[in-house]
């Protein structure tokens, strides 16, 4: 879509529970776009299912208009993230709070760009806008996203994914990358550079992997005991057979319940635990990576270095420079 059109209208969908940061970021960046391209007709319209004030926190609310019958007059529709602690809560929000928005999105014209971040990406998937396309979402609900939307190609390690019809972004602050990319698409690269310069963002974060953490608490008591036992013995040479013997269950039973609870086999989870511990040591100490390798139960530092980079997208040195600048190697 050309930045010279008379009215570059952006619809921002908001409901109670929408993340304040993503709403405010959208408003700030669109205000800057209007400053740098005053003749492009940049205009941000805030909508909710019923209209009126929407409380984003105990002290801040924003005024909205009721959802329109359609978004035919928009250049793009933006869905911010919203708060939900569990996958079940996300599903409940889709069926209640966001139901009307999803119905409108199902009829979104081909020429209107859909953009969403974090849990907001579930709305685009629910509306069918991501079917047959690649998308990302909040990394902690990646498995839920894959299972719920099998027609979508998941790329949940990415910070941002542009599949043409829709743009999706990962967790929380990735919304900044989302809006910057949307401005680049609609208003050109010069506009994105100008807005990014004021915001001190460049859209250069490609992966969520460095920020991912491993879930440690599970409802299955057998799985929890297994994880606790492994976590306390990372420096030792462990086998799944020995772990099963320790827990007085068969290998088959342990593997089945472990995969059911975590989505990973015990050995894969053990490897992930070791990588998590290595990340902690890189962030909190000056310990050499070869020594870290030994502390987490690996004998070959070169092999573990490759595993670490595959998991985080960064080499150990890059990870330390990025997340522990006070502990240079």
C-alpha positions as CSV (number, residue, x, y, z in Angstrom):
1,X,0.0,0.0,0.0
2,X,1.4,3.4,-1.0
3,X,2.3,5.9,1.8
4,X,0.8,8.7,-0.4
5,X,-2.8,7.6,0.0
6,X,-5.0,10.2,1.5
7,X,-5.9,8.4,4.7
8,X,-3.5,5.9,6.3
9,X,-5.9,4.7,9.0
10,X,-4.7,2.1,11.5
11,X,-7.2,0.3,13.7
12,X,-5.9,-0.7,17.1
13,X,-8.1,-3.3,18.9
14,X,-8.2,-3.0,22.7
15,X,-9.9,-4.8,25.4
16,X,-9.5,-5.0,29.2
17,X,-6.3,-7.0,29.8
18,X,-4.5,-5.6,26.7
19,X,-0.9,-5.0,27.7
20,X,-0.3,-1.3,28.4
21,X,3.1,-1.4,26.8
22,X,1.9,-2.6,23.4
23,X,-1.0,-0.1,23.3
24,X,1.2,2.8,24.3
25,X,4.0,1.8,21.9
26,X,1.5,1.7,19.0
27,X,0.2,5.1,19.9
28,X,3.7,6.7,20.3
29,X,5.0,5.2,17.1
30,X,2.0,6.3,15.0
31,X,2.3,9.8,16.5
32,X,5.9,9.9,15.2
33,X,4.8,8.6,11.8
34,X,2.4,11.4,11.6
35,X,5.2,13.9,12.4
36,X,7.5,12.5,9.8
37,X,4.9,12.0,7.1
38,X,2.2,14.7,7.8
39,X,0.7,14.4,4.3
40,X,0.2,10.6,4.4
41,X,-2.9,10.8,6.5
42,X,-1.7,8.7,9.4
43,X,-4.5,8.2,11.8
44,X,-4.9,5.8,14.7
45,X,-8.4,4.7,15.7
46,X,-9.0,2.7,18.9
47,X,-11.7,0.1,19.0
48,X,-13.2,-2.3,21.5
49,X,-16.3,-4.5,21.4
50,X,-18.5,-2.0,23.3
51,X,-16.6,1.2,23.0
52,X,-16.0,3.6,25.9
53,X,-13.1,3.7,28.3
54,X,-11.0,0.6,28.6
55,X,-8.9,0.3,31.8
56,X,-5.3,-0.9,31.0
57,X,-4.2,-0.6,34.6
58,X,-5.5,0.7,37.9
59,X,-4.5,4.2,36.9
60,X,-4.8,4.4,33.2
61,X,-7.6,3.9,30.7
62,X,-8.1,4.8,27.1
63,X,-11.2,5.9,25.2
64,X,-12.4,3.6,22.4
65,X,-15.1,3.4,19.8
66,X,-17.3,0.4,19.3
67,X,-16.1,-2.1,16.7
68,X,-17.1,-1.0,13.2
69,X,-19.0,-3.4,10.9
70,X,-15.8,-3.9,8.9
71,X,-12.3,-2.6,8.5
72,X,-12.6,-1.8,4.8
73,X,-11.4,1.8,5.2
74,X,-8.2,0.7,7.1
75,X,-4.6,0.3,5.9
76,X,-4.0,-2.1,8.8
77,X,-5.5,-3.6,11.9
78,X,-3.2,-4.1,14.9
79,X,-3.9,-6.5,17.8
80,X,-1.8,-6.0,21.0
81,X,-0.9,-8.7,23.4
82,X,-3.1,-9.4,26.4
83,X,-2.5,-10.9,29.8
84,X,-3.1,-14.6,30.3
85,X,-1.3,-16.9,32.6
86,X,-2.3,-20.2,31.1
87,X,-3.3,-21.6,27.7
88,X,-6.8,-22.2,29.1
89,X,-7.1,-18.5,29.9
90,X,-6.1,-17.6,26.4
91,X,-8.8,-19.9,25.0
92,X,-11.4,-18.4,27.3
93,X,-10.4,-14.9,26.2
94,X,-10.8,-15.9,22.6
95,X,-14.3,-17.2,23.2
96,X,-15.5,-14.2,25.3
97,X,-13.6,-10.9,25.4
98,X,-12.2,-11.1,21.8
99,X,-15.0,-13.0,20.1
100,X,-16.5,-10.0,18.3
101,X,-13.0,-8.9,17.1
102,X,-12.3,-12.3,15.7
103,X,-15.6,-12.3,13.7
104,X,-14.6,-8.9,12.2
105,X,-11.1,-10.2,11.4
106,X,-12.5,-13.2,9.5
107,X,-13.9,-10.8,6.9
108,X,-10.8,-8.6,6.7
109,X,-10.3,-7.5,3.1
110,X,-7.2,-8.8,1.3
111,X,-5.7,-5.3,1.0
112,X,-5.8,-4.7,4.7
113,X,-2.7,-5.8,6.7
114,X,-3.3,-7.7,10.0
115,X,-0.6,-7.3,12.6
116,X,-0.5,-8.9,16.1
117,X,2.0,-9.7,18.9
118,X,2.2,-12.1,21.8
119,X,-1.2,-13.6,22.7
120,X,-2.8,-11.3,20.1
121,X,-1.5,-13.6,17.4
122,X,-4.0,-16.2,18.5
123,X,-6.8,-13.9,17.3
124,X,-5.3,-13.8,13.8
125,X,-5.0,-17.6,13.8
126,X,-8.5,-18.0,15.2
127,X,-9.8,-15.9,12.3
128,X,-8.1,-18.1,9.8
129,X,-5.8,-15.3,8.6
130,X,-2.7,-17.4,9.2
131,X,-3.9,-20.6,7.5
132,X,-1.2,-21.9,5.1
133,X,1.1,-19.2,6.3
134,X,4.1,-18.9,8.7
135,X,3.7,-17.2,12.0
136,X,5.3,-16.7,15.4
137,X,3.8,-16.0,18.8
138,X,4.8,-15.8,22.5
139,X,7.4,-18.5,23.0
140,X,5.9,-20.0,26.2
141,X,2.6,-20.9,24.4
142,X,4.4,-22.2,21.2
143,X,3.2,-25.8,21.7
144,X,-0.4,-24.7,22.4
145,X,-0.3,-22.6,19.2
146,X,1.0,-25.5,17.1
147,X,-1.6,-27.9,18.5
148,X,-4.6,-25.4,18.2
149,X,-3.7,-24.2,14.7
150,X,-2.3,-27.1,12.6
151,X,-2.9,-25.2,9.3
152,X,-0.3,-22.6,10.4
153,X,3.4,-23.1,9.9
154,X,5.0,-22.3,13.3
155,X,8.2,-20.3,13.4
156,X,7.9,-19.5,17.1
157,X,11.6,-19.0,17.6
158,X,11.4,-15.8,15.4
159,X,10.8,-12.4,16.9
160,X,8.9,-11.3,13.8
161,X,7.3,-13.1,10.9
162,X,5.8,-11.4,7.8
163,X,3.7,-13.8,5.7
164,X,2.3,-11.1,3.4
165,X,-1.3,-11.0,4.6
166,X,-0.3,-10.8,8.2
167,X,2.6,-9.8,10.4
168,X,3.1,-11.6,13.7
169,X,5.5,-10.9,16.5
170,X,6.7,-12.7,19.7
171,X,6.4,-11.8,23.3
172,X,5.8,-8.3,24.9
173,X,8.4,-5.9,23.6
174,X,8.4,-7.6,20.2
175,X,5.4,-5.4,19.6
176,X,7.8,-2.6,19.0
177,X,9.4,-4.6,16.2
178,X,5.9,-5.3,14.9
179,X,4.9,-1.7,14.6
180,X,8.2,-0.6,13.2
181,X,7.9,-3.3,10.5
182,X,4.3,-2.2,9.8
183,X,5.5,1.4,9.3
184,X,8.2,0.2,7.0
185,X,5.8,-1.7,4.9
186,X,3.2,1.1,4.7
187,X,5.4,4.2,4.8
188,X,8.7,3.1,3.5
189,X,12.2,2.4,4.9
190,X,13.0,6.1,5.5
191,X,10.0,6.4,7.8
192,X,11.0,3.3,9.7
193,X,14.5,4.7,10.2
194,X,13.2,8.0,11.4
195,X,10.8,6.5,13.9
196,X,13.3,3.9,15.0
197,X,15.9,6.6,15.6
198,X,13.6,8.4,18.0
199,X,12.5,5.2,19.7
200,X,16.1,3.8,19.8
201,X,14.9,0.5,18.1
202,X,16.0,-1.0,14.9
203,X,14.0,-4.1,14.4
204,X,17.2,-6.2,14.4
205,X,16.1,-8.8,16.9
206,X,15.5,-11.9,14.8
207,X,15.0,-14.6,17.4
208,X,13.2,-15.2,20.7
209,X,15.5,-18.1,21.5
210,X,18.0,-16.2,23.7
211,X,15.1,-15.2,26.0
212,X,13.4,-18.5,26.3
213,X,13.4,-20.3,29.6
214,X,12.6,-23.9,30.5
215,X,9.4,-24.7,32.5
216,X,10.4,-26.3,35.8
217,X,7.1,-27.0,37.5
218,X,4.6,-29.7,36.4
219,X,1.5,-31.2,37.8
220,X,2.6,-34.8,37.3
221,X,4.4,-35.8,40.5
222,X,6.6,-38.4,38.8
223,X,7.8,-35.9,36.2
224,X,8.4,-33.3,38.9
225,X,10.5,-35.7,40.9
226,X,12.5,-36.7,37.8
227,X,13.2,-33.0,37.0
228,X,14.2,-32.2,40.6
229,X,16.6,-35.2,40.7
230,X,18.2,-34.3,37.3
231,X,18.5,-30.6,38.3
232,X,20.5,-31.5,41.4
233,X,22.9,-33.7,39.5
234,X,23.7,-31.9,36.3
235,X,27.5,-32.4,36.7
236,X,27.1,-36.2,36.8
237,X,26.8,-38.5,33.8
238,X,23.1,-39.4,33.9
239,X,21.1,-42.0,31.9
240,X,17.3,-42.3,31.6
241,X,17.5,-45.9,32.6
242,X,19.2,-45.0,35.9
243,X,16.7,-42.2,36.4
244,X,13.8,-44.7,35.9
245,X,15.4,-47.1,38.3
246,X,15.8,-44.3,40.9
247,X,12.1,-43.5,40.6
248,X,11.0,-47.2,40.6
249,X,9.3,-47.0,37.3
250,X,10.0,-48.5,33.8
251,X,11.7,-46.5,31.2
252,X,8.6,-46.7,29.1
253,X,6.4,-45.3,31.8
254,X,8.8,-42.5,32.6
255,X,9.2,-41.5,28.9
256,X,5.5,-41.6,28.3
257,X,4.6,-39.4,31.2
258,X,7.5,-37.1,30.7
259,X,6.6,-36.4,27.1
260,X,3.0,-36.0,28.0
261,X,3.8,-33.4,30.6
262,X,6.7,-31.5,29.0
263,X,6.4,-32.2,25.3
264,X,10.0,-33.5,25.5
265,X,11.7,-36.8,26.1
266,X,13.7,-37.0,29.4
267,X,17.1,-36.9,27.7
268,X,16.1,-33.8,25.7
269,X,14.9,-32.1,28.8
270,X,18.1,-33.0,30.6
271,X,20.0,-31.4,27.8
272,X,17.8,-28.3,28.0
273,X,18.4,-28.1,31.8
274,X,22.2,-28.1,31.2
275,X,21.9,-25.3,28.7
276,X,19.8,-23.3,31.2
277,X,22.4,-23.8,33.8
278,X,25.1,-22.7,31.4
279,X,23.2,-19.6,30.6
280,X,22.9,-18.8,34.3
281,X,26.7,-19.2,34.8
282,X,27.5,-17.1,31.8
283,X,25.3,-14.3,33.2
284,X,26.4,-14.5,36.8
285,X,30.1,-15.3,36.7
286,X,33.4,-15.0,34.9
287,X,33.8,-18.8,34.7
288,X,35.4,-20.0,31.5
289,X,33.1,-21.8,29.2
290,X,35.2,-25.0,29.3
291,X,34.8,-25.0,33.0
292,X,31.1,-24.4,32.6
293,X,30.9,-27.3,30.2
294,X,32.3,-29.6,32.9
295,X,30.0,-28.2,35.6
296,X,26.9,-29.1,33.6
297,X,28.0,-32.6,32.8
298,X,29.6,-32.4,29.3
299,X,33.1,-33.5,28.6
300,X,33.4,-32.0,25.1
301,X,33.3,-28.2,25.2
302,X,33.2,-27.9,21.4
303,X,30.2,-30.2,21.2
304,X,28.4,-28.4,24.0
305,X,29.2,-25.0,22.4
306,X,27.4,-26.1,19.2
307,X,24.4,-27.3,21.3
308,X,24.3,-24.0,23.1
309,X,24.3,-22.0,19.9
310,X,21.6,-24.2,18.4
311,X,19.4,-23.6,21.4
312,X,20.0,-19.9,22.0
313,X,21.0,-18.6,18.6
314,X,24.1,-17.1,20.1
315,X,27.6,-18.4,20.9
316,X,28.5,-18.5,24.6
317,X,30.7,-15.4,24.1
318,X,27.8,-13.5,22.3
319,X,25.4,-14.6,25.0
320,X,27.7,-13.3,27.8
321,X,28.3,-10.0,26.1
322,X,24.5,-9.5,25.5
323,X,23.2,-10.6,28.9
324,X,26.1,-10.1,31.3
325,X,28.1,-7.1,30.0
326,X,29.6,-6.6,33.5
327,X,31.2,-10.1,33.2
328,X,33.3,-9.8,30.0
329,X,35.2,-12.9,29.0
